[in-house]
Amino acid sequence: MNLTINPNPGTAALALYDSARGAVAAAARVVRDPQVMSTICRDAPALAGQLVAQLPEAGAGLLHGITLGAVLAAGWQKSRELRAAAVRSHEDGRRGKIEPVSLAAHSITSEHRPYVEVYADERKVLTITFSVDLTFTIGLLSAAIRDGRLVTLRPGGDCEVAVSWGVDGFKIGESKVPIRIPSVAVPLGAGIRLARPPS
Amino acid sequence: MPVRLIVALAMAVAAFWATPAQAAKCPPPPNVIGQTYEQAYETLHNHFGYGVATVPDPVPPGSFVSSAETLSCIEFKITGVRVYLGGKVPDLTGMTLTAATAEAQKAGFGVTTGQPEATGEWKVAEQTPAPGGLLAYGQAVSLLLDGSTEVPYLIGRTVEEARQLAADRGLTLRGADDARDDQIVEDQNPPGGDELTIGDAIDVVLSVVSPVSPPVSPPVSPPVSPAASPDDSPSPSPPESPRPDESPAESPEAVPTAPPSGEETGSDLGVPPGLALVAVAAALLGLAGWKARGGRRAPDRDHDRRRAVRLVSRADPSPDVRIHESRGSRPAVRLHVVPDPGRQEIREGLS
């Protein structure tokens, strides 16, 4: 068992839109602009019409595929504070014991560049890149580390996430919303590994 | 006898002079053409004492004298004058023929055009007299109409929007009679920006799917990978071409597409590969012949092409995730002197 963070909202799409269809509709509004589509399809203009119909769905799927819990976990894995505590937890006399760590206000940014490959007659003719940029602002994080692994997370204070996404340089949407991050703890032996035991 | 003749002649002459003069024999009125009605009335009535009749009557405000004639006179002395009034021609350019006709009638004029093929949607390119010119009331403004209209850009629009855009320019859609309003236009002929004559139709090819009709697919790709532990293997780099084992289940947002190859088609239908090859060859020959005949219908061609297009989504395998800690209490923070208080933060773990 690993440590799973399940914030609410849970995906980048749901941080931007109330419903799953919202992302599709927003992308559709943008790609239906002839200027946008002519830019996206500059190398294959004949496909513009088909892409207008299909690209919003693909883009929304990519947005929906970015889970905020995974991004948060990836960000906290890079915390020097937490990793230092993880190294300390391997020291003699500390093994098997909980090492509490607190992170003051901090932020985690994450830039995603998922893309859609367009195949015409089974030949790749276009690559359309989406951009999804996330910025979490976390007021406080109380964590516990045991044997080099992050085993407890207890976020506190105000937390929010700002999300913006676009396609090929054209903004589709952006929003900043509060995010609720429930506390999590995992049993002995599990957790996110932050530091290997010294060899 | 001579006396009777002289008396008769004298009576005739007397009767002639006693009778009001015929207009043709009266002198012309003073020149008041171009003057406002008020100026002309001042001259004719107040100055010369003539009676003044107008056409039309009553006098529309802002009228000018277009022409004038003597109405009556006695002994070559004018007693009455009829003035024909006119007004300034409104600017009708840019209006549709229907609107221009109504506008001209409101101003007291008619319209005439030498283009019997014109419909009410054609637009006024030129007019005679020019806007602001004088014309007698009841006369017609000569119009030169232009029936050309710019083809709107319809690709990407829903059928409902496309119909409205076309209608706004006096055009119709062909190929969308049975369409749902949420289907979208994938192709059009002629293309946007071209010119058509008002009343013409634009051929459209509609999408099979609408942009918001199918439900949202589950996440396209595995959730973002960075949650894996540090000792996990690095994420793979994006592939440059589709993997052979890709299936619609791996790319749920991909729309239904035609089978990727004729061989698969043959096997699916239980047709021997040789027969499938012959069929493909025959199809190619047919296509070549069709092209040789010069037949070229862009919408149909693109309809065929549409079936061969598919999208493959790729999640970012290595998103750039960073943590920015502030107000930390570690020594590294204190040793790091940053003049701008707003940037007292640590940037860690840069990928």
Interface residues (C-beta under 8 A of the other chain):
Chain A: N2 T11 A20 R21 A23 V24 A25 A28 V31 R32 D33 P34 M37 A46 L47 A48 G49 Q50 L51 V52 A53 Q54 L55 P56 E57 A58 A60 G61 L62 H64 G65 I66 T67 G69 A70 V71 A73 A74 G75 W76 Q77 K78 S79 R80 E81 A84 L103 A104 A105 H106 S107 I108 T109 S110 E111 H112 R113 P114 Y115 V116 E117 V118 Y119 A120 D121 E122 K124 V132 I192 R193 L194 R196
Chain B: Y153 I155 G156 R157 I184 V185 E186 D187 G192 V205 S207 V208 V209 S210 P211 V212 P214 P215 V216 S217 P218 P219 V220 S221 P222 P223 V224 S225 P226 A227 S229 P230 D231 P238 E240 S241 P242 P252 E253 A254 V255 P260 S261 D302 R305 R306 A308 V309 R310 L311 V312 S313 R314 A315 D316 P319 D320 V321 R322 I323 H324 E325 S326 R327 G328 S329 R330 A332 E345 I346 E348 G349
